[in-house]
């Protein structure tokens, strides 16, 4: 007599209701863990909104009438500069060593005393500084800076491991996917709202814990892949049960199961088009398949299992709220585009938007012109804001020619005529933002700031430093020294920004600024570049920067400049801002970890803020 094959579970499988309750309680545990993170980050959140005027800043754009009142700044600048400032040399000082070496000229004691006299006339309102972690945990932060691969840290791996362990427990504790496939289905349904939330630009979770959406994108991809695995295990488990029992054809024909197959195909197609090949080369196709896929997935899951309605409603609510916020954040305006041939870059000026963003934030730009291609006007691209809010320039973007769309935009700018301000062309644009930025961090609350940027990452540093200068003149900055290290391939890239860089040095009355530009490609003929303007705090060097030495020098300045009213009895740490490719962020992270712990404690700790190119 032939024997029949049956599945004998070790423990009786849970019913659909029991599986739903079990997964729900595991989800509550994850929500509790997230809530704990939010509570631990609350002090920084309260510090971020210490002034009521900051409550709206960083969320929506606006336009205000700019009042050009620079008399006070010019008066202080003239009185505090030495007689030979700037030097009469014809080019920046060329150095063979790292540009931020000890040969930089610090402010003299006489100049410092003069500045203190002017500071006495200013009403100081320094921002509170809340460190990322207490002093006794700083040694553990070194582990956080270890990179396992470009742009991927140990702390990210730890978060992913914890989440994977929790979901594995929820899916397989006293359960087999072949005898109890319903549990993995509920597990996927409960995770879908979080995956949708992490995909939104107006990320509620990120706003609560102080991380912007792009910093949490790795979790969106990771949890999304776990969701795909769970759904496929759920499907294969039922296929196995039906095949063993000989009821596959009867079961698969039911409308409830057909909706399940539709949801499965939609989800797997979304996953396929998120692979790096599509994400990096055909991002618009990936984006389109996501929109179509999620539009099919959510109603299909609901038709497959009506009891998932609360979870699907949460997805729709999160997605809808994000798009409402996007509409509120969107502005249509006229921009002027100008070519910067030395940098192979297009400068985009939007004078009718001049407020509402924080230093370091970015926008999503759409150019409403066929000049960027027949379908180029449908594309939206993110770019960091290069100007300071509430300034006379308005919103300024610097877009490097690095692809098809940016190349066509550059050609549009080159073919433009001349306006009152020089070569330029007026185009209609759609600006959405601001997004990203420092989160709960306050750049002006640190004792020292170092910005290390590569190529077009200079836009991040320009905005941040200009904002620090303005806060310093208003008596609202603790920063005592600012260092900018900019790496470029061609030294000619310095020319368009040289007036701006020198202007920042001159305008920073109370806080010395040191700028080091490094070029990695020798100019034609081997001649040293000779920019037309010189300054004692601006250097030009060949080769890559020595990051560790630069950080040590900036740290020494912050400590040796002595205490003043900005310290309020203690130094408040050093900020290291990085903007560039993932490799640059990894190099800076290793350099920060190489600083002696005793030296880090002298300055109150070192914290990194990283903006990385790429998807």
PyMOL commands that set and color helices and strands:
alter all, ss='L'
color gray80, all
select helices_A, chain A and resi 16-48+52-54+71-80+109-119+135-144+154-172+182-199+204-209+213-245+248-252+255-272+276-281+283-304+306-329+341-343+370-372+376-378+404-414+443-445+455-473+491-507+524-526+547-560+582-594+597-602
alter helices_A, ss='H'
color red, helices_A
select strands_A, chain A and resi 93-95+147-149+152-153+330-340+345-350+361-367+381-384+395-400+417-419+422-436+448-454+481-490+512-521+538-542+574-580+606-612
alter strands_A, ss='S'
color yellow, strands_A
deselect
rebuild
show_as cartoon
